Amino acid sequence: MYLGRVEIPTEPPFGSREKRVAYNEATARDINERKAEWLDRGHDSLGFFCECWQTDCPEHIRLSAEEWEKARAQPNRFAIAPGHIAGEFEIVIEEHPGFWLIEKQGEAGETAEKLA
């Protein structure tokens, strides 16, 4: 399946749930980076995709430019809709009214860093 310029495989190439969670979030991050480029060119946006572990998450979140930069500051950090956390692999770094900033831990964090 294609979404814009980003190919989204129907099956992640990883075996463990922890790696699949990291892969799903990295895919959403990649899509959001394309949206950020669109915003940089002066176009409007309805917000960013939730970067949670769910491959079919329909949620959109709004972030300021400063919040976006903070989320991108480390490759194992993601912006998600409140409550969309995979608690066994992630910790909440900051809670905002419209989104949470989370950090991947363990194998999921390592996988996210490799995919960044």
C-alpha positions in Angstrom: 0.0 0.0 0.0 1.2 3.6 -0.7 0.4 6.7 1.2 1.8 9.6 -0.8 5.5 8.9 -1.3 5.7 6.4 1.5 5.2 2.7 1.0 3.5 1.0 3.9 4.1 -2.7 3.9 1.1 -4.8 4.9 3.2 -7.0 7.1 6.1 -5.7 9.1 9.4 -7.5 8.5 10.0 -8.2 12.2 9.0 -11.1 14.3 8.7 -9.9 17.9 5.8 -7.7 19.0 8.2 -5.2 20.5 9.9 -4.8 17.1 6.5 -4.5 15.3 5.4 -1.8 17.7 8.6 0.2 16.9 8.2 -0.4 13.2 4.5 0.9 13.3 5.5 4.0 15.1 8.5 4.7 12.8 6.2 4.4 9.8 3.8 7.0 11.3 6.8 9.2 12.1 8.0 9.0 8.4 4.6 10.0 7.2 4.5 12.9 9.7 7.9 14.1 8.5 6.4 14.4 5.0 3.5 16.4 6.5 6.0 18.7 8.3 7.7 19.4 4.9 4.3 20.3 3.5 3.8 22.7 6.4 7.2 24.2 5.9 6.2 25.1 2.4 3.2 27.1 3.8 0.4 24.6 3.2 -2.3 23.9 5.8 -2.6 20.6 7.6 -5.3 18.9 9.7 -2.6 17.8 12.1 -0.2 14.9 12.4 -1.0 11.2 12.5 -0.8 9.6 15.9 2.5 7.8 16.0 1.2 5.0 18.3 1.8 1.3 18.0 -1.6 0.7 16.2 -1.2 0.3 12.4 -4.7 1.5 11.7 -5.0 4.3 14.3 -7.3 7.0 12.9 -6.3 9.8 15.4 -4.8 13.1 14.4 -2.8 15.3 16.8 -1.8 18.9 16.7 1.7 20.0 17.6 3.4 23.4 17.4 6.7 23.7 15.5 8.4 23.6 18.9 6.6 20.5 20.0 7.4 18.8 16.7 11.1 19.6 17.1 11.0 18.2 20.6 9.4 15.0 19.4 12.0 14.6 16.7 15.0 15.5 19.0 15.6 11.8 19.7 14.9 8.9 17.3 13.2 6.8 20.0 10.6 9.5 20.8 7.1 9.7 19.4 4.0 11.9 19.6 0.8 9.9 20.3 -2.8 10.6 21.1 -3.4 10.5 24.9 -3.7 7.0 26.1 -2.3 5.3 23.0 0.7 3.9 24.8 2.2 0.4 24.6 3.2 0.5 28.3 5.4 -2.5 28.3 7.8 -0.9 25.7 7.3 2.9 26.3 7.3 5.5 28.9 5.5 8.9 28.9 7.9 11.8 28.9 5.4 14.6 28.7 1.6 14.9 28.8 0.0 17.7 26.8 -3.8 18.3 26.4 -3.8 17.0 22.8 -0.9 14.6 22.7 1.6 12.7 24.8 5.4 12.5 24.1 6.6 9.0 24.6 10.0 7.3 24.6 10.5 3.7 23.4 12.6 1.4 25.7 14.6 -1.8 25.2 14.5 -3.6 21.9 11.7 -1.3 20.6 13.8 1.7 21.4 16.8 0.2 19.6 14.7 -0.7 16.6 13.2 2.8 16.4 16.7 4.3 16.5 17.8 2.0 13.6 14.7 3.0 11.6 15.2 6.7 12.1 
